Amino acid sequence: MSRSWTKTIGEACFWLGLMIEILIVIIDKSAYTNPLESQLFRLTFLLFCIKIALTKYSAKEWMCILLFGAVMFVSYRVNERDETVRVIAFIASCKGMDVKKVMRVVFWATSAGCLALVVLALTGMYGTVSITADFGRGGTGEQLFETRYVLGMGHPNALHCMLWMVVVLGVYSYAEVLKWYHYVVFMAAGFAAYYITDSKTGLIVWFLFVAMVCVMQYSKRCRENMGVYILGAVIVLGCVVFAVIGSHVENTYYTQDSLMHRLDQVLNGRYQSCYAVEAARLENWKLFAAPENTEYFDAGFVRLFYWYGIIPGMIYISMNFYLLYQSYREKDYVMFTMLVTFAVFNLMEAHFISVYLLRNYLLVLMGYYWYQPFERRQAYEGYFWQVRGLLRKA
């Protein structure tokens, strides 16, 4: 089989796997329970593995794939969470794919899926338009219950989050053509989403993302200043440290005047909730998490270590810092903003720490950047030998 045919088949498998993963995310956001979810996960894993088998890698790239694949396979064998090996297969399979094209496909497919859920709910065909429930914000009697819109996505926070994700994908995909008035529209849309969902978390990260991207786009000084990127890295690190403290301080939530308690009250007691899960406490973290660690709670970074363990968690966080370096190197201010706002969001929600790969778009960026150092080194070596040959001829 010719090289062009193997490349075509490999890319076709990648696109099919990508579309199935997006479909799985959309179905999860709906009211429908997918009985074929585990089978679809196996199918996408197989498709990404076929793409890997039909892609040309250097010896060092294969070593990298096998090393991280082995670590995540150990993680899977210990905690029985197969998404660790699925993540490696997906990231490795991204080699040779146009990252902008991939993100644009994810943007349009996700947008279409979300729109379909909204239309189905509003027309009464499937899903719920709004829900009335106690969202844990205090009050007594009838004041406990609030009515908030979900538009077919199960929870108001989920609705606001998915709308924000669509904005993030759209900005990354089309940043080069966006004007200042587009950011005004995005900001207005954020407040409109807040009006129907009352999601304070969603509004904070939406506003932060749009404001940061707009400033970085129109300020060359900010876009090219190393200090800005260092500040972003400090914020990401600070979010991780805050999560570690929140999962460790034993008497934090019983000392009313402690700083951590007051901060956690602002976060609606998210860290009190995860601290109540004994295995989620820092002192009980393991190199690879136990299979019985299945509780759900909102603190994203804590869930990362609780579900997968210290080693997988540190690898994921290290890749975040690697992407921060690449964002500075490439002056990719949208990727930089994504990394910072996603870290802030992980303090309060765990949307990205999930069995669903296409909830976390940083995985696509990791898939594009993981092999760049190897390719650059090969290019430098090739250039060296060309120069050496020319000198010999001279």
N, C-alpha and C positions, 0 to 999 in steps of 0.2 A: 504494500500500500504506500502510495507516495506521501511525502511529507505534508503537502497541502491538504490531502484528504484527512490525514490524522489530525491536523490542526482544526479543520472544519468540524469533524466529528466531536473532538474534545470541546470546542467552544459551544457547539450545540448542546452537549451534555451540561455544560456550565450554565447556559441560559435557562435550560429546562429546570435544573435544580434550583436556580435563583428564583424563578417564577413560582415554583411549588412552595419554597420557603416563605415568599411574600404571601401567598394564598393561605398558608397555615397561620400566619400572624393575623390576617384579616378575619379568618374564621374564629380564631381565639377571641378576638375583640367582640364578636357577635354573640347572640344568645344561644347559638347552636353548639352542641358538644360534639366534637369531631371524633367518631369512633375509629378512624383510620390514622390517627395522628402518629402513632409509633411506627406504623408501616411506611408512612410518608417520610418520616425521619430517616428510616433505613434506605429508602429509595434515593433521597437527595444525597445521602452519604455515598451511596454507590455511584451516583452520577458525578459527584465531585472527585471521587477516586478514579473514575475513568478519565476525567479531564487531566488529572495528575499523571496517569499512565501514558497519556498521549501528548504530554508537554515535555519539552527538552529542558533539563536542569543540569547545572554544573555539578561536579563532585561535591563541592562545598555546600551547594544548595541542598543536595540530597542529604548530606550529613546534618544540616540544620533541620530539615523536615523530619528525619528519623529521630534526632535527639528530642525535639519537642513532642513528636508523636509518641515516643516511648514514655516520656514523663506524663503526658495526658492519658496514655493507656493505663499506666499504673494508677493514676487518679480514678479512672473509670472502674478499674478492678476493685479498688478500695471502697469508693463511695457509690458505685453503680449508677453514676450519672453519665450517660453516653454523650451529652453535649460537649464534653471536653474534647473527645476525639473528633467529633463532627466539626468543631471550631477549627481544629488543625487542618482537617481535610479541606474545609472551605477556604481558609487563608492561603494554604499552599496552592489550591487550584486557581487562585486569582492571578497567577503569573501570566503575563502576556495580555491581560485584559485591560482595556481602556477604562481607567477609574471614573472618568467623567461620564462615559457612556453607561457604565454600570449604575452609577448613582442616578442618572437621568431615568433609566429604566425602573429603578426602585422608586423614584419619585412619582412617575406617572402611574405605575401599577398600584402603589400604596394610595395615591390620591383617588384613583378609580375605585379601589376597594372601600375606602372610607366613605366616599360619596354614595356608593351603592348601599351601604349600611344605613346612612342617613335617610336616603330616599325610601328604603324599605320601611323604616320606622315611621317616618312622617306620613306615608300613605296607608299605614296600618297593616301592611302585608306581613311584616316580621320585625320583631324587636320592640323595645319600649322607648317612648319619647322622653319620659321623665320618671323619676322615682321620688317617693317621699319616705325618708328614713332618718334615723339618728346617726349623724356623721361624726359624733364624738366631740362636739364643740361646746358641750355644757348646756345649761339651762334646765328647766324643770317643766313637768307636765307636757302640754302641747308644744312648748318652746323647744323641746328636745328634737322635734321632727322638722325637717326642712324639705322643701321640694326643689330639686335641681334637675337640670336636663342631662340626658345621657345620649339621646339620638341614636339608639341602637347599639351603643358600645358598653352597656352594662354598668358603668360607673362614671360620674361627672369628671373625676380626675383622669380616667382613661380617655374620655372624649377630649379634654383639654390637651392631654399629652399627645394624642395622635394628631390633633390639629397643629400643635407645635412641631411635631416630627415632619409633617408635610412642609411647613415653612422652612425648617432646617434643610431638608432635602432640596427644596426649590432654590434656596439661596446658594447652597453649594454648587448645584448644577448650572445655575445661570448668573452667578455673581458678576461676571464680566459685562453683562448688559443691564444690570440693575441701576436705576437712578435714585436720587434722594427721595422722590415721591413714592417709590415702591416701598421704602422703609416706613414712610408715614402710613401707608395702607396696612403694612404688616403690623405696625404698632396698634392701629385702630382695630384690626382683626383680633389682636391679643386681648384688648379690653372688651370686645364684643364676646369673645369666648369666655372671659371671666364673668361677664354679666349673666350668662346662661348656666355656667357651671359652678361659680363661686369658688374656684380652685385657686387659692392664694399661691400655692407652690408653682402651679402652671404659669400664673401671671409673672411671678418673679423671674423664672428662667426665660420665659418668652421675652420679657422686656430687656433682660440682661443680654440675651443673644442678639436681638435686633440692634440694640444700642451699640454693642461692641463691634459688630460687623460694619455698621454704618460709619463709626468713628475710624476704624482701621482702613476702610476703603477710601475715605476722603482725607485722611491724614497720612501722608507718606512718612512723616517723622515717626508716627506710632507704628506704622506697618514695617518699617525697617530698623527700628530701635531694639537692640538686643535686650535692653532693660525691660521692655514691655513683655517679651517672651519669658524672661526670667521671672517677672512678677506673676505671669500665668502659671509657671511651674510651681511657684511658691503657693499659689492658691490651690492648685491641685493637691500638692503635698499637705497643705493645711487641712483640706477636706478629709484626706485619708487619716491624718493624725487625730482630727476631731472624732472620726468614727471609732478609731482605736480606743481613745479615752472614753467615749460613750459606752463602749462594750466592756470596760474594765473597772471603772471607779465603783467600788463595792457599795458605798453608802450614798452615792450621788443622789439617788432618787428618794432618799428618806431624810435628807438634810435640806430643808426648805430654803435656806439662805445660801446654798452653794451656787457657784456660778454655772456649773454644768446643769444643775436642776432648772435654773432660770432660763438658760438657753434652750433646754429641751422642752420647756413649757411653750416657748415660741414655736417649736416644731411639733406641737400637739402631742408631746409625750412619745415620739417615735422611738427614742433610745430607751425609755423606760419599758416599752413594749418588747424590744429585742433583748433587753437585759433580763427580762422575765424568763426567757428561754435559756436554760442553764448552759447548753452546749454552745450558745452564741457568745458567751462571755469570753473575753480574751484569754483568761487563764485556762480555758478548756479548748482552745483552738488546737488543731492537730496539723501535722504536715500535709496529710490528706484526710479530708473529712470523713466521718462515719456515715454509712448508708441510712441510718435512722435520722439524720439531720434533714428533715423535710418541712419544717415549719416555715410559714410565710410571714414576713414583716417588712416594713417600709424602708429601713435603713440599708441602702444598696451596698455600700462597701462592707458592712458587717455581714450581710447575706452572702457576699462573694466568698469571704473566708469561712463562714459557717457551712455553706453548701459544698465548697470544693477543697478547702484547706489552705494552709499558708503558702505552699509552693505554687499551686496554680494561681492563687490570688496575687502573689508577688510578681509572677510572670505577666499577668494582665496589667498590673499597675506599671511595671517596667516598660511595657509596650506603649502605654500612655505617654510616658516621658520620652520614649524614642520618637513617637509621633510629634511631640512638642518640639524636639530637636529638628525634625524634618520640616515642620511648619515654619521654623525660623530660617532654615536653609533655603527653602523654596519660596519664602515670604507668602505662604499660603495662610492668609489671615482668617479665612472661613474655617479651615481645619483647626487652627489655633482656638478660635472662638468656640467651636464645637467641643473641643477637649475641656476647656475651662467650664463651660456651662453644663456639660454632661457630668463633670465631677461635682459641681454644686448640686445638680439634680440628684446624684447618687447619695448625697447627704440625707435627702428627704424622701426619696422614692427608689424603688428597685426595678424600674421598668427595663433597664438594660441588663440586669443580672437575671437571666431567664433561660429556659430551654429553647426559646425561639431565636435563631441566629439573626434574622432580619429585623429584630427589635433594636439591635445595636449596630449602628452604621459605622462605628469605629472599626469593626471587623473587616469591612470592605477596604477601609484605608490601610489597615494592617496588612491586608492581602496585597495591596499595591506596593507598599514600602518595604516589606520584609526582605525582599531580594535585591533592592536597589544597591546596597553596598557591594554585593557580589558582582553585579553587572558593571558598576563603575570601576571596580578593581580590574575586571577583565578588559574594559575599554582602555584603562591606563596601561596595562601590560601590553595590549595590542599596539598601542601608540609607541611604547618604548621599543618594541621589536621592529616596528616600521622605521623609526628614527635610526636605530642601530644598523638596519640594512642599508639605508641611504648613506650613512656615514662610511660603511665598508665599501660601497660602490664608488664613493668619492675618493 
